[in-house]
Amino acid sequence: MEPDLLGPPYESQTLDLGHDDEGPVVATLVRRRAEAPTRRAVLYVHGFIDYFFQTHLADFFVDRGWDFYAVDLRKYGRSLLPHQTPNFCRDVRDYYPDLDAAVQVVREQDGHDEILLLGHSTGGLVGALWAHDRREARLIDGLLLNSPFLDFNAAWVLRRPLLALVAGLGRRAPYRRFPMGVRELYGQSLHHEHRGEWSYDLRWKPLAGFPIHTGWLAAIRDGHRRVRAGLAIDVPVLVACGARSFYGRRWREAARHADAVLNVEHIARWAPRLGPRVSVVRIDGGVHDLTLSTPSVRATVFGAFDHWLRAQLPSGPKRPTD
């Protein structure tokens, strides 16, 4: 591990993932250790147009005796290389080697025997599918999903028939740009130079996002179809999301208190399809990344996380044996 851009006590390690059709590929694993040695660890997976910067999330786990890790997936954040298409994938399974390599470090290099996977938005979709497909290897002990991306936030005719056509195009011409993007209102509600309280690198998390490509849309659609068909994740799962969504195209104060990215009713609808041990919590006033909500709402979010952790992973920090 080397010093991370966040500064002490954060460290990071580059994970070499070989090559794809654009050239060399890496992921980046960030680590912050708890004060006392522990065999418990959480691995955080960010969302689309995102990377790890949420140090207060690490504080929450470290204060409870967990070592904290976060992975910047290939073509995101710390892992984005000059020759790459930002945030692009052809298949959600493209990210499996990133998670496999990160868990290998957490388990084999650093000696943890209990792992919680925490995924936000697209990271929640990736993490859920990975947890299902890797369940026989018993790599994780719990799954916590923060506003997971389980369906597109659009009308049915766009989510189903139109995207079926786009998916076909995505397989033939994956790098073709799709005339759809993210609204800047969510980013404006977060970043301290606009209407928010958070400081992060706008090169890696731009307000208007990066161009969306048909190959990415096809990959996400295929992941959604698998979720709707039903998964069999066999560890405890918490799905947390906001109580309402925001659909305005102009700034209103309500954007600070609702999910301006996804349809929260979709999240609640499809969450039970993840496995037999799923709990769902709706957070009044929660934004898309619940941990970036206003201070009073954040307290509710972390209270819900803490309650679920105590109920489902109650053993307390495990001390390494000499």
LUMSELUM-626965 format. One line per 4 residues: number of its first residue (from 1); for each residue x, y, z of N, C-alpha, C. Coordinates in steps of 0.05 Angstrom, whole numbers, plus 5000, padded with zeros to 4 digits. Example, Ala and Ser with C-alpha at 12.3 -4.5 7.8 and 13.67 -1.06 7.14 Angstrom:
<bamars>
1 = 5264,4886,5156,5246,4910,5156,5264,4934,5156 | 5257,4955,5142,5273,4979,5143,5258,5001,5157 $
</bamars>
This chain:
<bamars>
1 = 5017,4976,5000,5000,5000,5000,5018,5025,5000 | 5008,5045,4985,5022,5071,4984,5003,5092,4996 | 5013,5116,5003,4995,5138,5012,4974,5144,4991 | 4949,5148,5000,4928,5154,4982,4925,5184,4979 $
5 = 4911,5193,4958,4907,5221,4953,4891,5234,4975 | 4875,5218,4991,4860,5230,5013,4878,5237,5036 | 4903,5227,5036,4921,5233,5058,4918,5213,5081 | 4936,5213,5101,4934,5195,5123,4907,5198,5137 $
9 = 4896,5176,5147,4907,5149,5148,4900,5131,5124 | 4894,5143,5102,4885,5127,5078,4910,5119,5062 | 4909,5093,5053,4929,5082,5036,4915,5070,5011 | 4930,5066,4990,4917,5054,4966,4937,5036,4952 $
13 = 4926,5018,4937,4941,4998,4922,4929,4994,4895 | 4946,4994,4874,4936,4990,4847,4935,4960,4842 | 4912,4951,4831,4908,4923,4824,4909,4919,4794 | 4929,4905,4785,4933,4901,4756,4913,4880,4746 $
17 = 4897,4888,4727,4876,4870,4717,4880,4862,4688 | 4904,4865,4678,4910,4857,4651,4902,4877,4630 | 4891,4867,4608,4883,4885,4586,4855,4879,4577 | 4842,4899,4565,4817,4895,4550,4820,4907,4522 $
21 = 4799,4911,4508,4801,4921,4481,4812,4949,4479 | 4813,4964,4501,4824,4991,4501,4853,4992,4511 | 4863,4970,4522,4890,4970,4532,4891,4961,4561 | 4913,4969,4576,4916,4961,4603,4893,4970,4621 $
25 = 4887,4953,4641,4864,4958,4659,4874,4955,4688 | 4866,4973,4705,4872,4971,4734,4847,4978,4750 | 4847,4969,4775,4829,4979,4795,4846,4989,4818 | 4834,5004,4836,4849,5016,4858,4835,5009,4885 $
29 = 4850,4998,4903,4839,4991,4929,4849,5011,4950 | 4830,5024,4964,4837,5043,4985,4832,5030,5012 | 4849,5036,5031,4847,5023,5057,4849,5044,5079 | 4833,5040,5100,4836,5054,5125,4832,5034,5148 $
33 = 4852,5031,5164,4850,5011,5186,4837,5023,5210 | 4823,5005,5225,4813,5013,5252,4836,5016,5271 | 4830,5029,5294,4852,5033,5313,4863,5008,5325 | 4845,4988,5330,4854,4963,5342,4853,4941,5320 $
37 = 4871,4922,5320,4871,4901,5300,4844,4886,5300 | 4834,4880,5277,4808,4867,5274,4809,4849,5250 | 4792,4828,5250,4789,4811,5227,4764,4817,5211 | 4750,4839,5219,4726,4847,5204,4733,4870,5185 $
41 = 4721,4869,5161,4727,4890,5141,4701,4895,5125 | 4699,4920,5116,4678,4927,5097,4691,4935,5071 | 4680,4927,5049,4690,4935,5022,4668,4951,5008 | 4674,4976,5002,4655,4994,4990,4659,4995,4960 $
45 = 4636,4994,4945,4637,4996,4916,4619,5020,4908 | 4631,5039,4895,4618,5064,4887,4598,5060,4865 | 4584,5082,4858,4564,5081,4837,4575,5091,4810 | 4556,5096,4791,4563,5106,4765,4570,5135,4767 $
49 = 4589,5145,4751,4599,5172,4752,4607,5178,4781 | 4625,5162,4792,4631,5164,4821,4658,5152,4826 | 4667,5156,4851,4692,5143,4861,4691,5147,4891 | 4710,5135,4906,4709,5137,4935,4721,5163,4944 $
53 = 4705,5179,4958,4714,5203,4972,4700,5207,4998 | 4681,5190,5005,4663,5194,5028,4677,5185,5054 | 4695,5201,5064,4711,5193,5087,4693,5190,5112 | 4671,5204,5113,4654,5201,5137,4641,5173,5137 $
57 = 4638,5160,5114,4629,5133,5113,4649,5114,5126 | 4675,5119,5119,4696,5103,5131,4697,5108,5162 | 4693,5133,5170,4692,5139,5199,4672,5121,5213 | 4648,5119,5201,4626,5103,5214,4636,5075,5220 $
61 = 4648,5062,5200,4656,5034,5204,4681,5031,5222 | 4700,5049,5218,4725,5048,5234,4718,5052,5264 | 4700,5070,5269,4691,5075,5297,4678,5051,5310 | 4668,5032,5293,4656,5008,5303,4674,4984,5301 $
65 = 4700,4988,5296,4719,4967,5297,4722,4951,5271 | 4714,4963,5249,4717,4950,5223,4740,4964,5208 | 4757,4948,5195,4775,4960,5175,4759,4967,5151 | 4765,4990,5139,4749,5000,5116,4766,4999,5090 $
69 = 4753,4988,5070,4765,4987,5043,4745,4998,5023 | 4756,5010,5002,4739,5019,4980,4754,5013,4954 | 4739,5004,4934,4751,4999,4908,4741,5019,4887 | 4759,5033,4874,4752,5048,4850,4754,5028,4827 $
73 = 4732,5022,4815,4731,5002,4794,4746,5011,4769 | 4751,4993,4752,4765,5000,4726,4750,5023,4712 | 4766,5042,4702,4756,5064,4686,4740,5084,4702 | 4743,5083,4729,4731,5103,4747,4753,5115,4765 $
77 = 4749,5141,4771,4765,5154,4792,4794,5149,4790 | 4806,5139,4811,4835,5134,4813,4844,5114,4791 | 4826,5098,4781,4833,5076,4763,4830,5084,4733 | 4819,5108,4728,4815,5117,4701,4841,5124,4687 $
81 = 4847,5111,4665,4872,5115,4651,4867,5132,4626 | 4887,5146,4616,4883,5165,4593,4871,5153,4568 | 4876,5127,4563,4867,5115,4538,4839,5103,4541 | 4826,5106,4564,4801,5092,4569,4776,5109,4566 $
85 = 4754,5096,4559,4728,5109,4559,4717,5109,4587 | 4713,5133,4599,4706,5134,4627,4680,5119,4633 | 4682,5103,4655,4659,5089,4667,4645,5069,4649 | 4660,5059,4629,4648,5042,4609,4652,5012,4615 $
89 = 4632,4996,4609,4635,4967,4610,4617,4955,4588 | 4623,4931,4579,4606,4917,4560,4588,4897,4575 | 4595,4889,4599,4580,4870,4615,4586,4875,4644 | 4566,4873,4661,4570,4877,4689,4591,4858,4700 $
93 = 4593,4835,4688,4613,4815,4697,4642,4825,4692 | 4645,4846,4676,4672,4858,4672,4684,4866,4698 | 4667,4873,4718,4677,4883,4743,4683,4860,4763 | 4676,4836,4757,4681,4814,4776,4711,4811,4782 $
97 = 4729,4813,4763,4758,4811,4770,4766,4833,4789 | 4754,4857,4787,4761,4879,4806,4754,4871,4834 | 4729,4860,4838,4720,4852,4864,4736,4828,4874 | 4741,4809,4856,4756,4785,4864,4784,4793,4874 $
101 = 4797,4811,4860,4824,4820,4868,4823,4835,4894 | 4803,4852,4897,4801,4867,4922,4796,4849,4946 | 4778,4830,4943,4772,4812,4965,4796,4794,4971 | 4811,4787,4951,4835,4771,4956,4855,4786,4973 $
105 = 4858,4812,4968,4876,4828,4985,4865,4829,5014 | 4839,4835,5016,4826,4838,5042,4829,4812,5058 | 4824,4789,5045,4824,4764,5059,4852,4752,5062 | 4867,4750,5040,4892,4735,5041,4916,4752,5049 $
109 = 4917,4776,5038,4939,4794,5045,4936,4806,5073 | 4912,4815,5079,4908,4830,5104,4895,4813,5126 | 4887,4788,5120,4879,4769,5140,4851,4773,5153 | 4832,4783,5138,4805,4786,5148,4789,4761,5142 $
113 = 4772,4753,5161,4755,4729,5156,4726,4736,5157 | 4718,4761,5160,4690,4769,5158,4689,4795,5142 | 4673,4794,5120,4672,4817,5101,4643,4824,5096 | 4638,4850,5098,4613,4862,5090,4618,4877,5063 $
117 = 4602,4871,5043,4604,4885,5018,4582,4907,5018 | 4591,4932,5013,4573,4955,5013,4573,4968,4985 | 4551,4967,4971,4549,4978,4944,4530,5000,4942 | 4537,5021,4927,4520,5044,4922,4512,5045,4893 $
121 = 4486,5047,4887,4476,5052,4860,4485,5030,4841 | 4500,5037,4820,4511,5016,4801,4529,4997,4816 | 4543,5006,4836,4559,4988,4853,4542,4969,4868 | 4517,4977,4874,4498,4958,4887,4489,4937,4868 $
125 = 4484,4944,4843,4477,4924,4822,4500,4905,4818 | 4524,4916,4813,4548,4899,4809,4552,4881,4833 | 4551,4892,4857,4556,4876,4881,4536,4854,4885 | 4510,4860,4879,4490,4840,4882,4494,4816,4863 $
129 = 4499,4822,4838,4503,4801,4818,4528,4785,4824 | 4550,4799,4832,4574,4785,4840,4569,4768,4865 | 4555,4778,4885,4550,4762,4909,4534,4737,4901 | 4515,4739,4883,4500,4716,4874,4518,4696,4859 $
133 = 4533,4705,4841,4550,4687,4824,4573,4675,4840 | 4582,4688,4861,4604,4678,4877,4595,4666,4903 | 4569,4661,4906,4559,4652,4932,4571,4626,4942 | 4578,4608,4924,4589,4582,4933,4617,4585,4944 $
137 = 4631,4607,4937,4658,4611,4948,4657,4624,4976 | 4633,4633,4985,4629,4644,5011,4650,4667,5017 | 4651,4686,4999,4670,4708,5002,4661,4730,5020 | 4635,4734,5023,4625,4755,5040,4605,4744,5061 $
141 = 4601,4760,5081,4583,4752,5103,4558,4769,5105 | 4557,4791,5090,4533,4808,5089,4535,4827,5065 | 4512,4838,5057,4511,4856,5034,4493,4879,5042 | 4504,4903,5040,4490,4928,5047,4488,4945,5021 $
145 = 4464,4951,5012,4461,4965,4987,4448,4992,4992 | 4461,5013,4983,4453,5040,4986,4442,5050,4960 | 4416,5052,4958,4402,5060,4933,4412,5044,4909 | 4410,5018,4909,4421,5002,4887,4406,5008,4861 $
149 = 4420,5007,4839,4410,5012,4812,4397,4986,4801 | 4371,4982,4808,4358,4957,4800,4339,4960,4776 | 4336,4985,4767,4320,4990,4743,4325,5018,4733 | 4320,5023,4707,4324,5049,4696,4301,5067,4706 $
153 = 4307,5092,4711,4287,5112,4719,4274,5124,4695 | 4255,5110,4683,4242,5119,4659,4215,5106,4657 | 4198,5116,4639,4173,5103,4634,4176,5075,4623 | 4155,5058,4627,4157,5030,4619,4165,5027,4590 $
157 = 4154,5043,4572,4160,5039,4544,4190,5045,4538 | 4202,5062,4553,4231,5067,4550,4247,5045,4564 | 4239,5036,4587,4254,5016,4602,4254,4989,4588 | 4232,4982,4575,4230,4955,4563,4233,4955,4533 $
161 = 4213,4963,4516,4216,4960,4487,4239,4976,4476 | 4242,5002,4484,4263,5019,4472,4291,5008,4480 | 4294,5002,4505,4321,4993,4513,4327,4965,4502 | 4307,4949,4496,4313,4924,4482,4325,4929,4455 $
165 = 4316,4950,4441,4327,4957,4415,4356,4968,4419 | 4359,4985,4440,4386,4997,4445,4406,4975,4452 | 4396,4955,4467,4414,4933,4475,4425,4918,4451 | 4407,4914,4431,4417,4901,4406,4438,4918,4393 $
169 = 4434,4944,4392,4454,4962,4380,4479,4962,4397 | 4476,4960,4423,4500,4960,4440,4518,4937,4436 | 4506,4914,4429,4523,4891,4424,4538,4893,4397 | 4526,4908,4378,4539,4911,4352,4558,4935,4352 $
173 = 4551,4956,4365,4567,4981,4365,4568,4992,4394 | 4583,4979,4411,4582,4985,4440,4591,5014,4447 | 4608,5026,4431,4618,5053,4438,4602,5075,4425 | 4580,5069,4412,4563,5090,4402,4550,5105,4425 $
177 = 4551,5132,4423,4539,5148,4444,4508,5148,4442 | 4496,5148,4466,4467,5148,4468,4458,5176,4476 | 4438,5188,4463,4431,5216,4469,4414,5218,4495 | 4427,5210,4517,4415,5212,4543,4437,5217,4563 $
181 = 4432,5232,4583,4452,5237,4604,4439,5241,4631 | 4456,5248,4650,4446,5254,4677,4440,5283,4680 | 4421,5290,4697,4415,5317,4703,4435,5328,4723 | 4442,5354,4720,4462,5366,4737,4451,5372,4765 $
185 = 4425,5371,4769,4414,5380,4794,4424,5364,4817 | 4428,5338,4813,4438,5321,4836,4466,5330,4843 | 4483,5333,4823,4511,5341,4829,4511,5369,4841 | 4494,5387,4832,4493,5414,4844,4485,5412,4873 $
189 = 4467,5394,4880,4458,5392,4908,4480,5381,4926 | 4501,5369,4914,4522,5357,4931,4547,5374,4933 | 4557,5385,4911,4583,5397,4910,4584,5424,4924 | 4606,5429,4939,4608,5453,4955,4610,5478,4939 $
193 = 4618,5476,4913,4620,5500,4896,4593,5508,4885 | 4573,5492,4890,4546,5497,4879,4526,5500,4902 | 4511,5479,4909,4490,5481,4930,4495,5461,4952 | 4517,5447,4952,4521,5426,4971,4543,5431,4991 $
197 = 4551,5410,5005,4571,5412,5026,4596,5395,5021 | 4596,5380,4999,4617,5360,4995,4638,5369,4975 | 4663,5362,4981,4685,5369,4964,4695,5343,4950 | 4694,5343,4924,4705,5319,4909,4714,5329,4882 $
201 = 4728,5311,4868,4741,5318,4843,4721,5317,4820 | 4715,5340,4809,4695,5342,4787,4706,5330,4761 | 4731,5324,4759,4741,5310,4736,4732,5281,4736 | 4729,5270,4760,4721,5242,4763,4691,5239,4769 $
205 = 4678,5260,4778,4650,5259,4784,4638,5286,4774 | 4637,5290,4747,4627,5315,4736,4597,5318,4740 | 4589,5343,4742,4560,5348,4747,4543,5336,4726 | 4551,5338,4701,4535,5328,4679,4543,5300,4671 $
209 = 4560,5287,4686,4568,5260,4681,4586,5258,4657 | 4590,5233,4648,4605,5226,4623,4585,5217,4602 | 4594,5217,4577,4576,5207,4556,4568,5178,4561 | 4543,5172,4555,4532,5145,4559,4533,5130,4532 $
213 = 4542,5105,4532,4545,5090,4508,4526,5066,4508 | 4519,5058,4484,4499,5037,4481,4509,5010,4493 | 4535,5005,4492,4545,4980,4504,4540,4980,4534 | 4544,5003,4547,4539,5004,4576,4510,5000,4582 $
217 = 4492,5013,4566,4464,5010,4570,4455,4980,4568 | 4467,4967,4548,4460,4938,4544,4469,4922,4568 | 4493,4928,4578,4504,4913,4601,4486,4917,4626 | 4478,4942,4631,4461,4947,4654,4434,4934,4651 $
221 = 4423,4936,4627,4397,4923,4622,4398,4893,4627 | 4419,4880,4618,4422,4852,4623,4423,4846,4654 | 4438,4863,4668,4439,4860,4697,4412,4863,4710 | 4396,4883,4701,4369,4887,4712,4351,4862,4706 $
225 = 4354,4851,4682,4338,4828,4675,4344,4805,4694 | 4369,4801,4701,4376,4780,4719,4364,4784,4747 | 4364,4809,4756,4352,4815,4782,4322,4809,4782 | 4309,4818,4761,4280,4813,4759,4273,4784,4758 $
229 = 4291,4768,4746,4287,4739,4745,4291,4726,4772 | 4305,4739,4790,4309,4729,4817,4337,4719,4822 | 4350,4728,4843,4376,4719,4851,4374,4702,4876 | 4395,4690,4885,4395,4673,4908,4418,4680,4927 $
233 = 4422,4706,4933,4443,4714,4951,4436,4703,4978 | 4456,4688,4990,4450,4672,5014,4461,4684,5039 | 4468,4710,5039,4476,4724,5063,4456,4746,5069 | 4455,4757,5094,4436,4778,5100,4441,4802,5081 $
237 = 4419,4814,5071,4420,4837,5053,4403,4859,5065 | 4414,4883,5066,4399,4907,5072,4398,4925,5047 | 4374,4931,5038,4370,4950,5017,4359,4976,5029 | 4374,4998,5026,4365,5023,5037,4362,5043,5014 $
241 = 4340,5058,5015,4335,5078,4994,4319,5101,5006 | 4316,5122,4990,4300,5144,4999,4270,5138,5000 | 4255,5156,5011,4226,5153,5013,4212,5163,4988 | 4225,5180,4972,4213,5192,4948,4234,5199,4928 $
245 = 4226,5203,4903,4243,5212,4882,4237,5240,4874 | 4256,5253,4862,4253,5281,4853,4255,5282,4822 | 4236,5294,4809,4235,5294,4780,4236,5322,4767 | 4241,5343,4783,4242,5370,4772,4266,5374,4754 $
249 = 4262,5391,4734,4284,5398,4716,4297,5425,4724 | 4285,5440,4741,4297,5464,4752,4301,5460,4782 | 4320,5476,4793,4327,5473,4821,4303,5480,4839 | 4297,5462,4857,4279,5467,4879,4292,5455,4904 $
253 = 4285,5466,4927,4297,5456,4952,4291,5427,4957 | 4269,5417,4945,4262,5389,4948,4284,5370,4938 | 4301,5380,4920,4322,5363,4910,4342,5355,4931 | 4343,5369,4953,4360,5362,4976,4349,5339,4992 $
257 = 4324,5332,4987,4310,5313,5006,4297,5290,4991 | 4307,5283,4968,4296,5261,4952,4317,5250,4933 | 4312,5227,4922,4330,5214,4903,4325,5227,4876 | 4344,5242,4866,4341,5255,4840,4353,5239,4817 $
261 = 4360,5214,4822,4373,5197,4802,4355,5173,4795 | 4346,5158,4815,4331,5134,4811,4303,5136,4821 | 4286,5118,4812,4258,5115,4822,4259,5097,4846 | 4254,5108,4870,4257,5092,4894,4236,5070,4896 $
265 = 4213,5074,4882,4193,5052,4882,4203,5028,4867 | 4219,5032,4846,4232,5010,4832,4250,4994,4851 | 4266,5009,4866,4285,4996,4885,4270,4979,4904 | 4249,4990,4917,4234,4975,4936,4220,4951,4924 $
269 = 4211,4954,4899,4197,4933,4885,4215,4909,4880 | 4239,4914,4870,4256,4892,4861,4275,4881,4883 | 4278,4896,4905,4296,4887,4926,4290,4858,4936 | 4265,4850,4940,4260,4823,4949,4269,4801,4930 $
273 = 4274,4808,4905,4284,4788,4886,4313,4781,4889 | 4327,4795,4907,4356,4790,4911,4362,4764,4925 | 4344,4755,4942,4349,4731,4958,4329,4728,4980 | 4333,4707,4997,4313,4701,5017,4316,4717,5043 $
277 = 4337,4733,5046,4343,4746,5072,4346,4776,5068 | 4327,4788,5054,4329,4816,5047,4312,4833,5066 | 4324,4854,5077,4309,4875,5092,4310,4901,5075 | 4288,4916,5076,4286,4941,5062,4280,4963,5082 $
281 = 4295,4985,5080,4289,5009,5096,4288,5033,5078 | 4267,5049,5083,4262,5074,5067,4269,5097,5086 | 4286,5115,5076,4296,5138,5092,4282,5164,5083 | 4266,5175,5100,4252,5200,5093,4273,5223,5091 $
285 = 4273,5236,5068,4292,5258,5063,4318,5249,5051 | 4321,5223,5046,4346,5213,5035,4350,5220,5006 | 4375,5228,4999,4382,5232,4971,4393,5206,4959 | 4402,5208,4934,4409,5183,4920,4431,5168,4935 $
289 = 4454,5181,4941,4473,5170,4959,4464,5178,4987 | 4452,5159,5001,4440,5165,5026,4460,5178,5046 | 4485,5170,5044,4505,5180,5062,4513,5209,5057 | 4503,5220,5034,4508,5248,5028,4483,5266,5033 $
293 = 4464,5255,5047,4440,5270,5054,4447,5292,5074 | 4427,5308,5081,4431,5329,5100,4438,5317,5127 | 4451,5332,5145,4462,5320,5170,4441,5304,5186 | 4417,5315,5190,4398,5300,5206,4389,5274,5193 $
297 = 4387,5274,5166,4380,5250,5152,4403,5230,5153 | 4427,5240,5150,4451,5222,5152,4450,5207,5179 | 4443,5221,5200,4442,5208,5226,4422,5185,5226 | 4399,5189,5212,4379,5167,5210,4391,5145,5193 $
301 = 4405,5151,5171,4416,5131,5153,4436,5114,5169 | 4454,5126,5183,4475,5111,5197,4462,5096,5221 | 4441,5107,5232,4427,5092,5253,4415,5067,5242 | 4403,5068,5218,4392,5044,5205,4414,5024,5199 $
305 = 4436,5033,5188,4459,5015,5183,4467,5001,5209 | 4471,5017,5230,4480,5006,5255,4461,4986,5266 | 4435,4991,5265,4415,4972,5275,4417,4946,5260 | 4419,4948,5234,4420,4923,5217,4446,4908,5223 $
309 = 4468,4922,5225,4493,4908,5231,4492,4894,5257 | 4481,4906,5277,4480,4894,5304,4462,4869,5303 | 4441,4870,5287,4422,4848,5285,4433,4825,5268 | 4446,4831,5246,4454,4811,5227,4483,4802,5229 $
313 = 4501,4820,5238,4529,4813,5241,4538,4822,5268 | 4528,4808,5289,4529,4819,5316,4554,4811,5332 | 4573,4796,5320,4594,4784,5337,4614,4804,5348 | 4615,4828,5337,4635,4847,5347,4661,4843,5334 $
317 = 4680,4861,5337,4706,4859,5324,4720,4833,5331 | 4730,4819,5311,4745,4795,5316,4775,4801,5317 | 4787,4793,5339,4816,4799,5343,4832,4777,5330 | 4854,4785,5317,4872,4765,5305,4885,4748,5326 $
321 = 4890,4723,5320,4904,4705,5339,4933,4707,5333 | 4949,4704,5355,4979,4706,5352,4989,4679,5342 $
</bamars>
